Amino acid sequence: MPYTPATLAAYRRINEELWAAYRRGETSQPELARERFRRLLREIGASSRRARRLGETYLDHLSRRGDRLPGCRPVLQKLRKLYRLGVVTNGIDRVQRSRLAIAGLEAFFEVVVTSQGCGFAKPDPRILHVALEALGVSPRRALYVGDDPATDGGAARAAGVRFCWVDDGRSVRGRRPRCRVESLPELIVRLRPAAARSL
């Protein structure tokens, strides 16, 4: 598929629409993975017969990426000494687990809960309840760190879990969380015993 900025913009719009539908429980992840390319191909005037193969190829390539936020490894090394850590994601199970392994981060987390694996998607709080139960931690003793105040923050509020927003500069929907950091290393400062009470 030839690249153009317009094609990328169309893909991002379609992808976000479908993920929003997924978060509302209106579609499944397998359907999302197929439908985003079917819609994109139709929009650019190409045959949608390639949609399934494009979707599978995209997931295969995405599964091989181990992108990490700046400073995440030393932060996780410090946090792991003090806290029990888990991952909660709406991402596709095989993709997320593969990406954690390739990034060299899987050993930091005792629990990885995906929406595909547990059947609940953020902002449904039940996905957090699954993770908390697996970790053996009560909601009032947990902190959920995420980059989407609406989806991540909404799930945390509904689950009775404190939330800290990693503000990456993107515009946000709804209210801005009280606990906010601009980078992961800031978490270390926020989680010092004296600061923890103000989260």
Backbone torsions as a table, in degrees:
resi	resn	phi	psi	omega
1	MET	NA	119.4	179.8
2	PRO	-61.6	137.7	-179.9
3	TYR	-84.8	134.7	166.9
4	THR	-141.6	153.7	175.7
5	PRO	-57.2	-35.0	-179.9
6	ALA	-66.5	-37.6	178.5
7	THR	-65.7	-43.5	178.1
8	LEU	-61.8	-43.9	179.5
9	ALA	-62.0	-40.6	178.9
10	ALA	-65.1	-42.9	178.7
11	TYR	-60.8	-46.3	-178.2
12	ARG	-61.8	-41.6	179.0
13	ARG	-64.2	-48.5	-179.7
14	ILE	-62.5	-43.9	-179.1
15	ASN	-61.2	-44.9	-179.8
16	GLU	-65.6	-39.5	177.5
17	GLU	-60.0	-42.8	-178.4
18	LEU	-71.6	-38.1	176.8
19	TRP	-65.9	-36.5	176.5
20	ALA	-63.2	-41.1	177.1
21	ALA	-64.3	-37.9	177.8
22	TYR	-63.8	-44.0	179.7
23	ARG	-63.1	-27.7	177.7
24	ARG	-85.7	-1.4	-179.9
25	GLY	79.6	20.0	-175.4
26	GLU	-94.6	-7.7	177.7
27	THR	-151.3	167.1	179.0
28	SER	-103.6	165.1	178.2
29	GLN	-65.7	-42.5	177.0
30	PRO	-59.8	-39.7	178.7
31	GLU	-67.2	-40.1	177.5
32	LEU	-58.8	-46.1	-177.0
33	ALA	-61.9	-34.7	178.0
34	ARG	-81.7	-45.2	-170.5
35	GLU	-67.0	-33.1	-177.7
36	ARG	-62.2	-37.1	179.0
37	PHE	-81.3	-30.2	175.4
38	ARG	-62.2	-46.6	179.2
39	ARG	-64.8	-41.1	-179.3
40	LEU	-63.1	-47.0	-179.8
41	LEU	-61.1	-41.6	177.5
42	ARG	-62.4	-42.1	-176.4
43	GLU	-64.9	-34.3	-179.3
44	ILE	-92.6	7.4	175.2
45	GLY	80.1	22.7	179.3
46	ALA	-106.8	164.7	179.0
47	SER	-68.2	134.3	-179.6
48	SER	-84.8	4.7	179.7
49	ARG	-63.8	-23.7	-179.0
50	ARG	-86.7	0.9	-171.9
51	ALA	-59.5	-45.8	-177.8
52	ARG	-62.6	-45.6	-178.6
53	ARG	-66.7	-39.7	176.5
54	LEU	-60.8	-43.6	179.8
55	GLY	-61.1	-43.8	179.7
56	GLU	-66.8	-41.3	179.4
57	THR	-63.8	-42.4	179.4
58	TYR	-59.7	-47.2	-179.2
59	LEU	-65.4	-37.5	177.2
60	ASP	-60.6	-45.4	-179.6
61	HIS	-69.6	-40.3	178.7
62	LEU	-62.6	-35.8	179.8
63	SER	-64.2	-19.4	-178.1
64	ARG	-95.2	4.4	-180.0
65	ARG	-99.1	130.0	178.6
66	GLY	-115.3	53.6	-177.9
67	ASP	-64.2	139.7	178.4
68	ARG	-129.3	143.9	173.2
69	LEU	-70.5	147.0	179.5
70	PRO	-55.9	132.0	175.8
71	GLY	79.4	4.9	-172.8
72	CYS	-68.0	-37.3	-175.2
73	ARG	-64.6	-51.2	177.5
74	PRO	-63.6	-32.6	177.3
75	VAL	-64.3	-46.1	180.0
76	LEU	-64.7	-36.1	177.7
77	GLN	-61.2	-42.3	179.4
78	LYS	-70.9	-44.6	-177.2
79	LEU	-65.4	-36.2	-178.1
80	ARG	-62.6	-28.0	179.2
81	LYS	-71.9	-21.9	-174.1
82	LEU	-110.9	-26.6	-171.5
83	TYR	-135.7	160.8	170.8
84	ARG	-88.7	130.0	-173.0
85	LEU	-115.0	143.9	176.3
86	GLY	-143.4	163.9	176.4
87	VAL	-115.6	135.7	173.2
88	VAL	-127.8	119.8	-174.3
89	THR	-142.0	145.5	172.1
90	ASN	-83.8	-2.1	-177.5
91	GLY	-67.6	163.7	-179.8
92	ILE	-67.8	131.8	-169.8
93	ASP	-51.1	-57.2	-174.5
94	ARG	-65.2	-32.3	179.8
95	VAL	-68.8	-48.2	-175.7
96	GLN	-66.5	-42.2	179.9
97	ARG	-65.9	-40.5	178.3
98	SER	-64.7	-42.2	-178.6
99	ARG	-65.6	-38.8	176.7
100	LEU	-62.2	-41.5	-179.2
101	ALA	-66.9	-46.0	-178.5
102	ILE	-65.3	-34.4	177.9
103	ALA	-74.7	-10.0	-178.3
104	GLY	73.5	29.2	-175.4
105	LEU	-112.5	-9.3	-172.3
106	GLU	-61.1	-31.3	-177.0
107	ALA	-67.7	-17.7	-179.0
108	PHE	-77.3	-18.8	-171.1
109	PHE	-112.6	127.4	177.0
110	GLU	-74.5	-30.4	-173.2
111	VAL	-135.7	136.0	170.8
112	VAL	-125.6	115.6	-179.8
113	VAL	-114.8	121.7	176.5
114	THR	-110.2	152.4	178.5
115	SER	-62.8	-36.8	178.6
116	GLN	-64.2	-37.7	-178.1
117	GLY	-74.2	-34.1	-175.6
118	CYS	-104.6	-15.0	177.9
119	GLY	89.9	3.6	177.9
120	PHE	-126.3	140.8	-179.9
121	ALA	-118.8	138.1	173.3
122	LYS	-56.3	140.1	14.6
123	PRO	-88.1	13.2	174.5
124	ASP	-62.0	122.4	-176.3
125	PRO	-68.5	-14.9	-176.8
126	ARG	-64.0	-27.2	177.7
127	ILE	-64.7	-36.0	176.0
128	LEU	-72.1	-35.8	178.2
129	HIS	-62.1	-37.6	177.6
130	VAL	-61.2	-45.7	-179.4
131	ALA	-66.1	-43.1	-179.6
132	LEU	-62.7	-41.6	178.9
133	GLU	-63.8	-42.1	179.4
134	ALA	-64.4	-33.8	179.6
135	LEU	-83.5	-17.1	-176.5
136	GLY	71.7	38.1	-176.3
137	VAL	-123.6	138.2	177.6
138	SER	-81.0	154.3	179.8
139	PRO	-54.7	-38.4	-176.2
140	ARG	-72.1	-14.6	178.9
141	ARG	-100.7	8.0	-174.7
142	ALA	-112.8	158.2	172.2
143	LEU	-133.0	129.2	177.3
144	TYR	-105.2	127.9	-178.9
145	VAL	-110.3	125.8	-178.5
146	GLY	-153.7	169.0	-176.5
147	ASP	-106.2	4.4	-179.5
148	ASP	-126.3	104.7	-177.6
149	PRO	-60.2	-32.4	-178.2
150	ALA	-75.3	-52.5	-175.8
151	THR	-77.5	-55.5	-179.4
152	ASP	-70.0	-48.3	-179.5
153	GLY	-64.2	-38.8	178.6
154	GLY	-63.3	-42.6	178.0
155	ALA	-63.7	-43.4	-179.3
156	ALA	-63.0	-47.4	-179.9
157	ARG	-58.6	-46.7	-177.4
158	ALA	-66.6	-26.6	179.6
159	ALA	-88.8	-4.9	-178.0
160	GLY	75.9	28.8	-177.7
161	VAL	-111.7	137.9	174.5
162	ARG	-64.8	150.4	-175.7
163	PHE	-128.8	138.6	172.8
164	CYS	-123.9	125.5	-176.0
165	TRP	-92.2	125.5	170.9
166	VAL	-89.2	102.8	-174.6
167	ASP	-84.8	105.7	-178.9
168	ASP	-95.6	12.0	175.6
169	GLY	93.4	-7.2	177.5
170	ARG	-73.5	153.5	176.5
171	SER	-67.5	148.5	-176.5
172	VAL	-121.6	152.1	175.6
173	ARG	-95.3	145.7	174.2
174	GLY	75.2	-161.7	-174.1
175	ARG	-77.1	152.1	-179.9
176	ARG	-89.4	128.1	-178.1
177	PRO	-62.7	150.0	179.9
178	ARG	-67.5	-42.5	178.1
179	CYS	-87.0	120.5	-175.5
180	ARG	-144.3	135.5	172.6
181	VAL	-130.8	152.8	178.3
182	GLU	-97.3	-11.1	178.8
183	SER	-152.1	158.3	-179.9
184	LEU	-63.0	-38.9	178.4
185	PRO	-57.3	-25.9	176.8
186	GLU	-63.5	-24.1	179.0
187	LEU	-59.5	-37.2	-179.3
188	ILE	-59.2	-42.1	178.7
189	VAL	-66.2	-45.1	-177.6
190	ARG	-66.2	-27.0	-174.9
191	LEU	-96.6	6.1	172.6
192	ARG	-61.1	146.3	-173.7
193	PRO	-48.4	-42.1	-178.3
194	ALA	-67.3	-35.4	-177.1
195	ALA	-82.0	-25.5	-174.0
196	ALA	-58.2	-33.3	-178.8
197	ARG	-67.2	-23.0	-177.7
198	SER	-91.3	0.2	177.6
199	LEU	-64.1	NA	NA
